[in-house]
């Protein structure tokens, strides 16, 4: 599958809207996370003081680097989700058949890995923004809270993509761990988002 992140916005939206299973919810969740990362990067860029020493700029530049890495991961996950879901559908064995079960399980785990990574990436963004919020440029606090809100929504969306495919995991212990892990990630995301929203609410 071609790199979906290279499409224009109009092209990507039309691909999502088309009568095809992929790109679907997982790609959209990753895309929402990438938008949150991009907006967060803008806030940090405007918060790095131009006339300060290198030492004074270094902590914010490190934050910018972390957000850039998360952004790159999420952009890649837009396509990876569509590819992994397509592979899972193709690997599904005939009803009642045993042939190909192991291959199908590997495909299921591959499809589940993408929303798990999406949620982990946006959790990293939110944790970074929560620690950064008091240093943010005061003129961009609304952008900060939009980035946080969108990132938290991306994590919750990713959780649904995990939940919908988790029943296909044959190992009940692994299935339970995946569900527990995604719930814990989303809880962290929601907590960080609320912290940022509370901070901004008293200042705008």
C-alpha distance (Angstrom), angle and dihedral (degrees) to the residues before:
residue distance angle dihedral
X1 . . .
X2 3.80 . .
X3 3.79 119.1 .
X4 3.81 103.2 -84.3
X5 3.80 91.5 -163.3
X6 3.81 88.5 66.4
X7 3.81 92.9 61.6
X8 3.78 120.6 99.0
X9 3.78 114.1 -104.3
X10 3.80 90.8 -105.2
X11 3.80 91.4 49.8
X12 3.80 92.8 49.3
X13 3.79 93.1 48.4
X14 3.80 90.6 49.4
X15 3.81 90.5 50.2
X16 3.79 90.2 51.8
X17 3.81 91.2 47.4
X18 3.79 93.9 50.2
X19 3.79 124.9 102.7
X20 3.80 93.7 -97.8
X21 3.80 130.1 106.4
X22 3.79 93.4 -130.5
X23 2.95 134.3 84.3
X24 3.77 88.0 38.3
X25 3.76 140.7 135.8
X26 3.79 96.5 -33.7
X27 3.79 93.5 52.6
X28 3.80 90.5 46.1
X29 3.81 90.9 50.8
X30 3.80 90.4 52.1
X31 3.79 89.9 45.7
X32 3.79 91.2 52.3
X33 3.79 89.0 50.3
X34 3.80 90.7 50.3
X35 3.81 90.3 51.2
X36 3.80 89.3 51.1
X37 3.79 90.4 50.0
X38 3.79 92.4 48.7
X39 3.79 92.5 50.2
X40 3.80 91.0 46.2
X41 3.80 89.3 52.1
X42 3.80 89.8 54.4
X43 3.80 91.2 52.4
X44 3.79 91.3 50.8
X45 3.81 92.2 45.7
X46 3.79 90.2 56.7
X47 3.80 90.7 45.4
X48 3.80 97.3 57.2
X49 3.81 107.2 98.3
X50 3.79 112.2 -122.5
X51 3.78 98.8 -154.2
X52 3.80 100.3 41.4
X53 3.78 127.3 103.8
X54 3.78 122.1 -88.0
X55 3.80 88.9 -107.5
X56 3.79 91.3 55.2
X57 3.80 92.3 48.6
X58 3.79 96.3 44.7
X59 3.85 99.3 83.2
X60 3.81 93.0 51.6
X61 3.79 91.8 43.5
X62 3.80 87.9 53.8
X63 3.80 88.9 53.1
X64 3.80 89.7 50.0
X65 3.80 89.6 52.5
X66 3.82 92.8 51.1
X67 3.79 91.4 50.0
X68 3.80 91.0 47.8
X69 3.80 90.5 54.1
X70 3.80 91.7 49.5
X71 3.79 89.4 48.2
X72 3.82 91.4 53.4
X73 3.82 91.3 48.8
X74 3.79 93.1 50.5
X75 3.80 93.9 47.2
X76 3.80 89.0 53.9
X77 3.80 91.4 48.0
X78 3.82 91.0 59.7
X79 3.80 89.6 71.0
X80 3.79 96.2 31.2
X81 3.78 91.0 59.6
X82 3.80 93.5 53.4
X83 3.81 90.6 46.3
X84 3.80 94.2 47.3
X85 3.79 93.8 47.2
X86 3.80 91.6 49.1
X87 3.82 89.9 50.3
X88 3.80 91.2 50.6
X89 3.80 92.5 51.6
X90 3.81 91.7 48.6
X91 3.81 92.0 48.4
X92 3.81 95.4 51.1
X93 3.83 106.6 120.7
X94 3.80 122.0 -133.0
X95 3.78 114.7 -82.1
X96 3.79 109.6 -83.1
X97 3.80 93.1 7.4
X98 3.79 125.3 124.0
X99 3.78 98.6 -160.8
X100 3.79 113.3 105.9
X101 3.80 95.6 13.5
X102 3.80 94.0 129.5
X103 3.80 92.1 48.0
X104 3.78 89.6 49.2
X105 3.80 92.2 51.3
X106 3.78 90.3 53.0
X107 3.80 89.7 50.2
X108 3.80 91.2 49.3
X109 3.79 91.4 51.8
X110 3.80 89.4 48.0
X111 3.79 90.6 53.1
X112 3.81 91.4 47.6
X113 3.80 93.0 48.5
X114 3.80 92.4 65.3
X115 3.83 99.4 60.5
X116 3.79 88.9 40.3
X117 3.81 88.5 56.5
X118 3.80 90.6 44.1
X119 3.79 91.0 55.0
X120 3.80 92.1 45.4
X121 3.80 91.7 50.6
X122 3.79 94.3 50.6
X123 3.80 89.7 45.1
X124 3.81 87.4 57.6
X125 3.81 89.8 49.8
X126 3.79 92.7 49.9
X127 3.78 93.5 46.2
X128 3.78 89.3 51.1
X129 3.80 93.3 47.8
X130 3.80 92.7 47.2
X131 3.78 90.4 55.5
X132 3.80 91.8 43.7
X133 3.82 100.3 45.0
X134 3.82 97.0 98.7
X135 3.81 90.4 53.1
X136 3.79 94.1 49.6
X137 3.79 120.3 118.1
X138 3.80 104.2 -95.4
X139 3.80 90.9 -135.5
X140 3.79 91.3 61.5
X141 3.79 101.9 47.3
X142 3.79 91.2 112.1
X143 3.81 88.9 55.9
X144 3.80 89.4 48.1
X145 3.79 92.6 55.4
X146 3.81 92.4 44.1
X147 3.81 89.2 54.1
X148 3.81 90.8 48.8
X149 3.80 93.5 46.9
X150 3.79 92.4 48.8
X151 3.80 92.5 46.6
X152 3.81 91.4 51.8
X153 3.80 90.1 48.9
X154 3.80 89.7 50.9
X155 3.81 90.0 54.0
X156 3.80 92.4 50.3
X157 3.80 90.3 47.3
X158 3.80 90.1 50.8
X159 3.80 89.6 51.8
X160 3.81 90.2 58.9
X161 3.79 90.0 52.1
X162 3.80 88.8 53.8
X163 3.79 92.9 46.8
X164 3.79 94.6 50.2
X165 3.81 93.6 54.7
X166 3.82 100.5 31.7
X167 3.84 92.6 86.5
X168 3.81 87.4 65.2
X169 3.83 91.0 64.4
X170 3.79 107.4 103.5
X171 3.82 96.1 -156.9
X172 3.82 106.8 76.9
X173 3.80 92.9 -161.3
X174 3.78 92.3 54.0
X175 3.79 91.1 44.4
X176 3.80 91.4 53.7
X177 3.81 91.9 47.7
X178 3.78 92.0 52.0
X179 3.78 92.0 50.5
X180 3.79 92.1 45.9
X181 3.79 91.9 48.2
X182 3.79 94.9 49.9
X183 3.81 91.1 47.8
X184 3.80 90.6 52.1
X185 3.81 91.9 49.2
X186 3.80 92.4 50.1
X187 3.80 91.2 48.3
X188 3.81 89.6 55.0
X189 3.78 90.5 47.8
X190 3.79 93.1 50.1
X191 3.80 91.7 48.0
X192 3.81 92.5 51.2
X193 3.79 92.1 45.3
X194 3.81 91.4 51.3
X195 3.80 90.5 48.9
X196 3.80 91.4 52.6
X197 3.80 92.9 44.4
X198 3.80 91.3 50.2
X199 3.80 91.1 49.5
X200 3.79 93.5 49.4
X201 3.80 95.2 42.2
X202 3.79 91.5 67.7
X203 3.79 93.0 50.1
X204 3.80 108.2 44.4
